[in-house]
Amino acid sequence: MHRSFREILNILDDKGSLVRIKKEVDPKYEMGAVMKQLEKEGKAFLFENVKGSKYPAVGGLFTSMDRYGLIFNEDASEEFTYDQAGQKVLEGVADPIASVVKDNGPVMEEILRDDKIDLLSMPVPTFFELDTGPFITAAVGIFRKPDGNINVGFYRCLIENKNHILINASGLSDLRKSYNWHREEGKEMNVVMVLGAPPALLMAAASKSPDHVSELDVAGGMIGKGVKVVLGPDSGLPIPIDAEMAFETKVDLNNMVENTLGEFGAQYGTEHAPMCEVTSILKRKDSMFYTLMAGRAKEHNNLGYLTVYGMSTMLKNRIKDTFPCVSNVEIHFDTKIGPLMHVVIAINKSSDSQPADIIKETFEINMGSFNLAWMAKRVIVVDDDVDPSNMDDVEWATWTRMGRAEKVHLFSNFVTWEIDRAALPDKTSLRVGIDATKDMDYVEDLIRPIVPGIDNIKLEDYLD
Ligand SMILES: Cc1cc2nc3c(=O)[nH]c(=O)nc-3n(C[C@H](O)[C@H](O)[C@H](O)COP(=O)(O)O)c2cc1C
């Protein structure tokens, strides 16, 4: 059981959770400002009258995790947890199903070429005051990797002019690897950017699947059948047949251009991305432009949590397997405290040197092409009477169990992910280890006051 992008919009409309905005809005700042206000209300939106554009703009479909329930729950209930969403993607990774190629589909209803291509007529918001220009934020990019596999991911795109965009690839992305390979080999590269992709594919695109598994097939596994696609007339790349629009592009890897957007970690990010020529636009006759609020925004961040779900699950197991004294681990990836991970490890401590060793070894865990320090800002070690998933509890332990300066470990030699915008020119940035465990001398003293039997009390037994 699964629902399409349009089916979900219709359900939200029926439930009164879709707001139609008829008043003209300026895509420069005004549209983003309205989107941000609607996010607080949890409303999806349809801008019917965006200045300078004949296309409606939709978004705000997945501003909470429970909304993913609309994709998979038979009764369209909005009940879904982060774990369910992450597990759903992992099921797709474990049992991928290949896409099915069709000759035609709604996304082929109109094909625009040459002078008909006018990206400046699209309702693309400019979000923040220092952004370089209007950004497409909700498109998934589809391309062929050097190994021949199809890759799908979210990549933000700056509109450069009526037929050129910049497609940004972070240091974590397979797109960056593919850019590098194609440049080094002098090979041509195409990327197709798709708006209004099937919702299961949005989830799969946000997540990181193993190199040999295509996110397109992961989405197939998630919905129990292959995603139906047509092949782009210029690129030969698969495009979901019921997408709203698709931009086929030819990438010029020798023309890298600087651009800046307010990012999910609530900082500006300046990147260099290749100039991509849009050679065709495939679209439905009544196509809608899908947009996601940029910056620290709920719909974006919910998808972002899926990027690290598989990695976090693997990492928790690795830490438990590596250190037998570990009773529990939690990986916090929450833009409230920045764009990088914070790892909390609860241990049954047997020596005062143990937390320092664990902190150092954890930062050095090999994650494939990088070590954990690249994307983890802080490692905190707590005693096993502290709940690592509860940051209030962790804060309490930090400020009640640290009596010596040696329990704070500072590292400035680790190379960091570029999303850490405070990085120094040599690409290193501060990493912090906190030993918030009781010193062995105080094990008998620093005991938490607990009311015996509190967990067995049922209030209803005491109330009339
Ligand atoms: C809304 C949204 C926007 C994103 N923008 C970018 C981006 O501009 N560049 C990038 O490399 N990753 C971006 N990401 C993260 C990637 O989509 C994500 O890491 C994905 O797993 C990358 O796929 P890949 O490794 O297969 O290339 C974004 C994620 C979301 C949810």
The ligand as a Tripos MOL2 file, in Angstrom:
@<TRIPOS>MOLECULE
LIG
   31    33     1     0     0
SMALL
NO_CHARGES

@<TRIPOS>ATOM
      1 C1         15.8770   18.9650    1.0440 C.3       1 LIG1
      2 C2         17.2550   18.4270    0.9280 C.ar      1 LIG1
      3 C3         18.2330   19.1560    0.2550 C.ar      1 LIG1
      4 C4         19.5060   18.6460    0.0880 C.ar      1 LIG1
      5 N1         20.4260   19.3440   -0.6230 N.ar      1 LIG1
      6 C5         21.6140   18.7730   -0.9120 C.ar      1 LIG1
      7 C6         22.5530   19.4170   -1.7830 C.ar      1 LIG1
      8 O1         22.3440   20.5290   -2.2370 O.2       1 LIG1
      9 N2         23.6870   18.7520   -2.0840 N.ar      1 LIG1
     10 C7         23.9600   17.5150   -1.5620 C.ar      1 LIG1
     11 O2         24.9770   16.9390   -1.9030 O.2       1 LIG1
     12 N3         23.1230   16.9250   -0.7110 N.ar      1 LIG1
     13 C8         21.9640   17.5140   -0.3970 C.ar      1 LIG1
     14 N4         21.0990   16.8740    0.4310 N.ar      1 LIG1
     15 C9         21.4760   15.5840    1.0450 C.3       1 LIG1
     16 C10        21.4300   14.4680    0.0500 C.3       1 LIG1
     17 O3         20.2650   14.4380   -0.7130 O.3       1 LIG1
     18 C11        21.5720   13.1550    0.7590 C.3       1 LIG1
     19 O4         22.7670   13.1700    1.4690 O.3       1 LIG1
     20 C12        21.5820   12.0150   -0.1780 C.3       1 LIG1
     21 O5         21.7010   10.8310    0.5600 O.3       1 LIG1
     22 C13        22.7320   12.1350   -1.1430 C.3       1 LIG1
     23 O6         22.6350   11.1100   -2.0360 O.3       1 LIG1
     24 P1         23.8970   10.5260   -2.7410 P.3       1 LIG1
     25 O7         24.9400   10.2150   -1.7160 O.co2     1 LIG1
     26 O8         23.3600    9.3220   -3.3820 O.co2     1 LIG1
     27 O9         24.4080   11.5370   -3.7350 O.co2     1 LIG1
     28 C14        19.8270   17.3990    0.6440 C.ar      1 LIG1
     29 C15        18.8680   16.6840    1.3510 C.ar      1 LIG1
     30 C16        17.5980   17.1860    1.4990 C.ar      1 LIG1
     31 C17        16.6020   16.3840    2.2450 C.3       1 LIG1
@<TRIPOS>BOND
     1     1     2 1
     2     2     3 ar
     3     2    30 ar
     4     3     4 ar
     5     4     5 ar
     6     4    28 ar
     7     5     6 ar
     8     6     7 ar
     9     6    13 1
    10     7     8 2
    11     7     9 ar
    12     9    10 ar
    13    10    11 2
    14    10    12 ar
    15    12    13 ar
    16    13    14 ar
    17    14    15 1
    18    14    28 ar
    19    15    16 1
    20    16    17 1
    21    16    18 1
    22    18    19 1
    23    18    20 1
    24    20    21 1
    25    20    22 1
    26    22    23 1
    27    23    24 1
    28    24    25 2
    29    24    26 1
    30    24    27 1
    31    28    29 ar
    32    29    30 ar
    33    30    31 1
@<TRIPOS>SUBSTRUCTURE
     1 LIG1         1 GROUP 0 **** ****
